[in-house]
Amino acid sequence: MNKIKNLKLKAKDSKRFCIVFLILSTYVYMGAVNNTYITPASDGAFLFYLSLVLIGIGLLFFYRYNKIKIKIKKMSADEE
């Protein structure tokens, strides 16, 4: 039971990190659009690629969340 509780906490943390990285990537992307199209600057491409990296990190946390969620379901089914 204690292990399931710890896994639920890890799942909650992974979900939070996923949301944080997706929000952060959105802000960085909007900054890239602002720098590239509204006020031309040279660092717009860097911000665009940074937003892609942040989306990738967010997706990794989402994958981790799903993996932990499946593990919790298996452990809950085994206890019953």
Buried (B, 14 or more C-beta within 10 A) or exposed (E): EEEEEEBEEBBEBBBEBBEBBBEBBBEBBEBBBEBBEEEEEEEBEEBBEBBBEBBEBBEBBBEBBBEBBEBBEEEEEEEE
